[in-house]
Amino acid sequence: MAVAVIRRPSIEPFTPVEKKALPAGRPREWYVTHNRRLKAMRLAIALLDSGVYVPRKATNAAIRTMAERIGIHPPSNLTCRMVRTLIREKAH
């Protein structure tokens, strides 16, 4: 028998994890890609939390509006594509 579990939001304020320095000595493109993936993940999580579960609903405009709402720089077209890919993978 399956039991439904209702998650209650935490009353405690969100505290971000302490940032660590990225490893030195990698090509610049590695850092650009790494930061792009992190941004795409943040945006995908925010969109999923707001109820956008289908990639076609995650338009570039919707993704950029979410970026503004959560306080990060507007994403490029490539980052928007990555966000839709992450949402698609989450749905499967």
SULKA-V353773 format. One record per helix or strand of 2 or more residues. SS is the DSSP state (H for helix, E for strand). FROM is the first residue (numbers start at 0). TO is the last residue. If there is no record, write none. Layout:
ss->SS from->FROM to->TO
ss->SS from->FROM to->TO
This chain:
ss->H from->27 to->48
ss->H from->54 to->56
ss->H from->59 to->69
ss->H from->76 to->90
